[in-house]
Amino acid sequence: MGASAVIDYVIDLDDDLWIGVPPGFPYLAWEDAAGWAAEISVAAVPDDLERRGRFEEAAMGVASVHPPGVDHVLWYAPADGSTMGVAFLTVVDAAGETVDLAAVAESGIDSATPVQTASHPSARFGTVVQSAATIRLADVGDEGGAAAGVAGSIRTVAAADETVFMLNSVDEDLATLALMQPAMLELFERIELLPTRADVERAVTALGSPVD
């Protein structure tokens, strides 16, 4: 469960598509990233040892990535093993602000091509906006700008109760991003907003955790 300054929420991830990455270690029952990677690899790939090893190696890589300001690292790992990607969810307090979803979806993206933005109806948020762009890797590389070439960028944005949810993914593999686009939209339908204390208590009880 996550929280902003305005509203609490819980994300019911589709286990066939997404794996939530711990924010750090130790975390719950896992002392370190190696223990987490080993356990989820056995669960995800119970029979194929070679593929399980590759999955575990990828899990270790994902566990090492948690950019500043990001609230959730979400690993896109379809159960069919077709591809893998990573998305970063940031939750921002927008109290007192008028939120222009299209502007947020395009903000800070120095695209090599025109940014494509589309609005989608949402049962949870009313409207979800998604942008697609091509960016220079140096823009997201290290401070020395050693990275070269271009990558695709997908950003999905929604707002409710003065809280903005922004899900970002950048990948050189445009085929992976194409698969992630609808999955990122669907993920927003699995974010449950918890505006009242009773809602929070119900959600925490369902998770089996004590309420503070």
C-alpha positions in Angstrom: 0.0 0.0 0.0 1.3 3.5 -0.7 0.5 7.0 0.5 0.8 10.6 -0.6 0.1 13.6 1.5 -3.5 13.6 0.3 -4.8 10.1 -0.3 -3.9 6.5 0.5 -4.1 3.8 -2.2 -3.4 0.2 -2.8 -2.3 -1.5 -6.1 -3.7 -4.9 -7.0 -1.0 -5.9 -9.4 -1.8 -8.5 -12.1 0.5 -11.3 -11.1 0.6 -12.6 -14.7 2.2 -9.3 -15.8 3.8 -7.4 -13.0 6.1 -8.0 -10.0 6.4 -5.3 -7.4 10.1 -4.7 -6.6 11.0 -4.2 -2.9 12.1 -0.6 -2.2 15.2 -1.9 -0.3 16.5 -4.7 1.8 15.9 -6.2 4.3 12.3 -6.2 3.3 9.6 -8.4 4.8 10.9 -12.0 4.8 13.9 -11.2 2.5 17.2 -10.3 4.1 18.7 -9.2 0.7 18.1 -9.0 -3.0 19.6 -12.4 -3.6 17.0 -14.1 -1.4 14.2 -12.2 -3.0 15.4 -13.0 -6.5 15.9 -16.6 -5.8 12.4 -17.0 -4.3 10.5 -15.3 -7.0 12.5 -17.1 -9.6 11.4 -20.5 -8.2 7.8 -19.3 -8.1 7.9 -17.9 -11.7 9.9 -20.7 -13.4 9.5 -23.9 -11.4 10.5 -26.4 -14.0 13.1 -24.9 -16.4 16.4 -24.5 -14.5 18.2 -22.6 -17.3 15.3 -20.1 -17.8 15.0 -19.8 -14.0 18.7 -18.8 -13.8 18.1 -16.1 -16.4 15.0 -14.9 -14.6 16.9 -14.7 -11.3 19.8 -12.8 -12.9 17.2 -10.3 -14.3 15.5 -10.0 -10.9 18.9 -9.1 -9.3 19.3 -6.4 -11.9 15.8 -4.9 -11.4 16.3 -5.0 -7.6 19.3 -2.7 -7.9 17.4 0.1 -9.7 15.4 2.5 -7.6 15.7 6.1 -8.9 15.3 9.0 -6.4 11.7 10.2 -6.1 10.2 7.0 -7.4 7.5 5.4 -5.1 7.3 2.0 -6.8 9.5 0.0 -9.2 7.3 -2.4 -11.1 8.8 -5.2 -13.1 6.9 -6.1 -16.3 7.5 -9.8 -16.5 4.7 -11.6 -18.3 4.2 -15.2 -17.2 4.7 -16.5 -20.7 8.3 -15.2 -20.6 7.8 -13.2 -23.8 9.7 -10.1 -22.7 10.7 -8.0 -19.7 10.6 -4.3 -18.9 10.6 -1.9 -15.9 8.2 0.9 -15.1 8.6 3.5 -12.4 5.5 4.8 -10.5 5.7 8.3 -8.9 2.9 9.6 -6.8 2.7 13.4 -6.3 0.7 15.7 -4.0 -1.0 18.2 -6.3 -3.2 19.9 -3.6 -4.4 23.3 -4.7 -3.1 22.8 -8.3 -5.0 22.5 -11.6 -3.6 19.3 -13.2 -3.2 19.3 -16.9 -2.7 15.6 -17.6 -1.5 16.1 -21.2 1.1 18.6 -20.0 2.3 16.3 -17.3 2.5 13.4 -19.8 4.8 15.5 -22.0 6.7 17.4 -19.3 10.5 17.2 -19.4 10.5 14.8 -22.4 13.1 16.0 -25.0 11.8 13.9 -27.8 13.6 13.3 -31.0 10.2 12.9 -32.6 6.9 14.6 -31.9 5.4 13.4 -28.6 2.2 11.4 -29.3 -0.4 11.9 -26.6 -3.7 10.1 -26.2 -6.5 10.2 -23.6 -8.3 7.0 -22.5 -11.5 6.6 -20.4 -10.9 5.2 -16.9 -13.3 3.7 -14.5 -10.9 4.6 -11.6 -9.8 8.1 -12.6 -12.2 9.3 -15.3 -9.4 9.9 -17.7 -5.9 8.5 -18.1 -3.4 10.1 -20.5 -0.5 8.3 -22.1 2.4 9.7 -24.1 4.8 8.0 -26.4 8.1 9.5 -27.4 11.6 8.8 -28.6 14.4 10.2 -26.4 18.2 10.4 -26.4 19.7 7.9 -24.0 22.1 10.5 -22.8 19.1 12.2 -21.3 18.6 9.3 -19.0 22.1 8.0 -18.8 24.8 8.8 -16.3 26.0 12.4 -15.4 28.8 12.1 -17.9 26.4 11.6 -20.7 28.3 8.5 -21.9 25.1 6.8 -23.2 24.4 7.1 -26.9 21.5 6.3 -29.2 17.8 6.6 -28.7 15.1 4.7 -26.7 11.3 4.8 -26.6 9.5 6.4 -23.7 6.0 5.6 -22.5 4.4 7.8 -19.7 1.0 7.2 -18.3 -0.7 9.8 -16.1 -3.9 10.1 -14.0 -5.1 12.3 -11.1 -7.6 11.9 -8.4 -8.3 13.7 -5.0 -5.4 16.1 -5.6 -2.9 13.3 -6.2 -1.1 12.6 -9.5 0.0 9.1 -10.5 2.7 9.0 -13.1 4.0 5.7 -14.5 7.2 5.9 -16.7 9.0 3.4 -18.8 12.1 3.9 -21.0 13.4 1.0 -23.1 15.6 0.6 -26.2 13.4 -2.4 -27.2 10.4 -0.7 -28.8 8.6 -4.0 -29.2 8.7 -4.4 -25.4 7.3 -0.9 -24.9 4.5 -1.7 -27.4 3.5 -4.6 -25.2 3.7 -2.5 -22.1 1.5 0.3 -23.3 -1.8 -1.4 -22.8 -0.6 -3.1 -19.6 0.4 0.3 -18.2 -3.1 1.6 -18.9 -4.7 -1.5 -17.4 -2.5 -1.1 -14.3 -4.2 2.2 -13.5 -7.6 0.4 -13.3 -6.0 -1.7 -10.5 -5.1 1.3 -8.3 -7.7 1.5 -5.5 -8.0 5.0 -3.9 -8.6 5.0 -0.1 -10.1 8.4 0.8 -11.3 7.5 4.3 -9.9 5.9 7.4 -12.4 3.1 7.0 -11.1 2.4 3.5 -7.6 2.3 4.8 -8.5 -0.1 7.6 -10.4 -2.4 5.2 -7.4 -2.5 2.8 -4.8 -3.1 5.5 -6.9 -5.8 7.0 -7.1 -7.5 3.6 -3.3 -7.3 3.4 -3.0 -8.8 6.9 -1.0 -5.8 8.3 -1.8 -3.9 11.5 -3.2 -0.4 11.2 -1.1 2.4 12.8 
